[in-house]
Amino acid sequence: MTLVLHGHPFSSYTQKVLIALYENATPFTWRLLDGPPAFEELASLWPIRLMPVLVDDDTPIAESSIIIEHLALNCPGSVRLIPADPLMALKVRSLDRFFDLYVMTPMQKIVGDRLRQAGERDPKGVADARARLEVAYGWLEKELAGCVWAAGEHFTMADCAAAPSLFYADWAHPIDARLANVRSYRARLLIRPSFARAVEEARPFRKFFPLGAPDRD
Ligand SMILES: N[C@@H](CCC(=O)N[C@@H](CS)C(=O)NCC(=O)O)C(=O)O
């Protein structure tokens, strides 16, 4: 089995998969998406053209959650990112959806809007995204009470999704100081070795963050 990851270290969804790979020390090689030839190759693998895509031997696998599920089935390691218990697995998948849809998506809307030309901006969409993040942070504050990781005491796919989404969301729309559970969870994610490594590998690209990366983390 040879694994090739098409992605970029600064991409939040690439980081989500990197965390899964690093958690279990799964060997892979990078196909860095750093120019037109690499993006053409990505389009030939996955016409939707979103990163990351993992190629397992000759089979391309798209969508970060499906990639993590694929890794859990085909090269499982000591860190079980999808719990064996079906009900716990359902909880993990539900939290994974929460982070992608209600944290990552509004964060991407705020960041992406800044990359648009002045006349193409969408202030209402950005305001809605900020409102959605506020609600998501508030829901998470209650959900995380008493938890070490998103789904409880074990690190799972939900935490792979949470780490880059909360990392960048806090840059785009800061998490209020009163949301102590969310802030301490984000801090725990930042010192988890798999995510700490992904953050370090992405550090040289911070200058490209369109809102201006804060001088922290
Ligand atoms: N649902 C996809 C989302 C992937 C995604 O949004 N990737 C972003 C980078 S973090 C991307 O490729 N953006 C490039 C673009 O929008 O053209 C997943 O889970 O993998």
PDBQT file of the ligand as one rigid body, heavy atoms in Angstrom, charges set to zero:
ROOT
HETATM    1  N1  LIG A 301     -15.388  18.797   1.985  1.00  0.00    +0.000 N 
HETATM    2  C1  LIG A 301     -14.000  18.891   1.606  1.00  0.00    +0.000 C 
HETATM    3  C2  LIG A 301     -13.569  20.348   1.687  1.00  0.00    +0.000 C 
HETATM    4  C3  LIG A 301     -12.170  20.566   1.136  1.00  0.00    +0.000 C 
HETATM    5  C4  LIG A 301     -11.822  22.044   0.994  1.00  0.00    +0.000 C 
HETATM    6  O1  LIG A 301     -12.658  22.945   1.190  1.00  0.00    +0.000 OA
HETATM    7  N2  LIG A 301     -10.549  22.284   0.653  1.00  0.00    +0.000 N 
HETATM    8  C5  LIG A 301     -10.071  23.643   0.437  1.00  0.00    +0.000 C 
HETATM    9  C6  LIG A 301      -8.735  23.861   1.152  1.00  0.00    +0.000 C 
HETATM   10  S1  LIG A 301      -8.849  23.757   2.903  1.00  0.00    +0.000 SA
HETATM   11  C7  LIG A 301      -9.758  23.852  -1.028  1.00  0.00    +0.000 C 
HETATM   12  O2  LIG A 301      -9.331  22.953  -1.724  1.00  0.00    +0.000 OA
HETATM   13  N3  LIG A 301      -9.961  25.092  -1.501  1.00  0.00    +0.000 N 
HETATM   14  C8  LIG A 301      -9.616  25.455  -2.847  1.00  0.00    +0.000 C 
HETATM   15  C9  LIG A 301     -10.762  26.064  -3.580  1.00  0.00    +0.000 C 
HETATM   16  O3  LIG A 301     -11.791  26.370  -2.957  1.00  0.00    +0.000 OA
HETATM   17  O4  LIG A 301     -10.628  26.231  -4.794  1.00  0.00    +0.000 OA
HETATM   18  C10 LIG A 301     -13.170  17.966   2.504  1.00  0.00    +0.000 C 
HETATM   19  O5  LIG A 301     -13.630  17.605   3.593  1.00  0.00    +0.000 OA
HETATM   20  O6  LIG A 301     -12.080  17.528   2.087  1.00  0.00    +0.000 OA
ENDROOT
TORSDOF 0
